[in-house]
Amino acid sequence: MRVPAVPKVLLFWIAFVRTRPLGATAGDFLTEPVAKGGLDLGTTGSSAVLLTVLIGLTGYAHVQERRGLVGPPGPCAPARGPGRSALDAGVCRGSVQLPSGLARAAASRYHAVAPACRYG
């Protein structure tokens, strides 16, 4: 069964409208007084909590990506897992697999880890 393509802008607005009440509820919980069932952190405290959560989740996702535990599935995705990096397995661009040596050279030249599969 073929699923029709949905415009990205429409997907954004669906996600925005559906998650906005959750954000408002979390904000109220962090800023409301304890007598009203909140944590009474105020705007500065709640901003600090949200910034800490954001940085923590971003760091966690970055570590998972560097370990090779997450990535796009597909026919050119290199074999990855604990102890193997995208550079060990080679890196693909589109449907062409780059040899490990070329991937290492590209990564060392730009002082970055070469990305795993990039489509498009």
C-alpha positions in Angstrom: 0.0 0.0 0.0 1.4 3.4 -1.0 1.2 6.2 1.5 0.6 9.7 0.0 3.2 12.3 0.5 2.4 14.9 3.1 3.9 18.4 2.8 6.6 19.2 5.4 4.9 22.4 6.4 1.7 20.6 7.1 3.5 18.1 9.3 5.2 20.9 11.2 1.9 22.6 12.0 0.3 19.3 13.0 3.2 18.6 15.4 3.2 22.2 16.7 -0.6 22.3 17.4 -0.6 18.9 19.0 2.4 19.5 21.4 1.6 23.1 22.4 -0.8 22.0 25.2 1.9 19.7 26.6 4.4 22.6 26.7 1.9 24.9 28.4 1.1 22.2 31.0 4.8 21.6 31.7 5.4 25.4 32.0 2.5 25.8 34.4 3.8 22.9 36.5 7.3 24.4 36.8 6.1 28.0 37.6 2.9 27.6 39.7 3.2 27.9 43.5 3.5 24.6 45.5 0.1 25.4 47.0 -1.4 25.1 43.5 0.5 21.9 42.7 3.5 23.4 40.9 7.2 23.5 41.7 7.4 27.3 42.2 10.6 27.7 40.2 9.6 30.9 38.6 10.5 31.9 35.0 14.3 31.8 35.5 14.3 28.5 37.3 11.9 26.9 34.8 14.1 28.2 31.9 17.2 26.7 33.6 15.4 23.3 33.9 14.3 23.3 30.3 17.7 24.4 29.1 19.3 21.6 31.1 16.9 19.0 29.7 17.5 20.3 26.2 21.3 20.2 26.5 21.1 16.7 28.1 18.9 15.2 25.4 21.0 16.8 22.6 24.2 15.4 24.2 22.6 12.0 24.6 21.5 11.9 20.9 25.0 13.1 19.8 26.7 10.3 21.8 24.3 7.7 20.4 25.0 8.9 16.9 28.7 8.9 17.4 28.5 5.3 18.7 26.7 4.3 15.6 23.7 3.0 17.4 21.3 5.3 15.5 21.2 6.3 11.9 19.1 6.2 8.8 18.1 2.7 7.7 18.6 1.8 4.1 20.5 -0.3 1.6 23.7 1.7 1.9 23.8 1.9 5.7 27.1 0.5 6.9 27.2 -2.2 9.5 27.5 -0.4 12.8 27.2 -1.1 16.5 29.3 -1.1 19.6 33.0 -0.9 18.8 32.4 0.0 15.1 32.2 3.5 13.8 31.0 4.8 10.4 34.7 5.3 9.5 35.5 1.6 10.2 32.7 0.4 7.9 33.1 3.1 5.2 30.8 5.9 4.5 28.1 6.1 1.8 26.9 9.0 -0.2 23.7 8.3 -2.0 24.0 4.7 -3.1 27.8 4.6 -3.4 29.9 3.2 -0.6 33.1 5.1 0.0 36.1 3.0 1.1 37.3 3.4 4.7 40.6 5.0 3.6 38.8 7.7 1.7 36.3 8.3 4.5 39.2 8.6 7.0 41.0 11.1 4.7 37.9 13.2 4.3 37.3 13.2 8.1 40.9 14.1 9.0 41.0 16.9 6.4 37.9 18.6 7.8 38.6 17.6 11.4 35.3 15.9 11.8 33.8 12.5 11.8 32.4 11.7 8.4 28.6 11.2 8.5 27.1 7.8 8.1 24.6 7.6 5.3 23.4 10.9 3.8 20.6 10.5 1.3 19.7 13.0 -1.4 
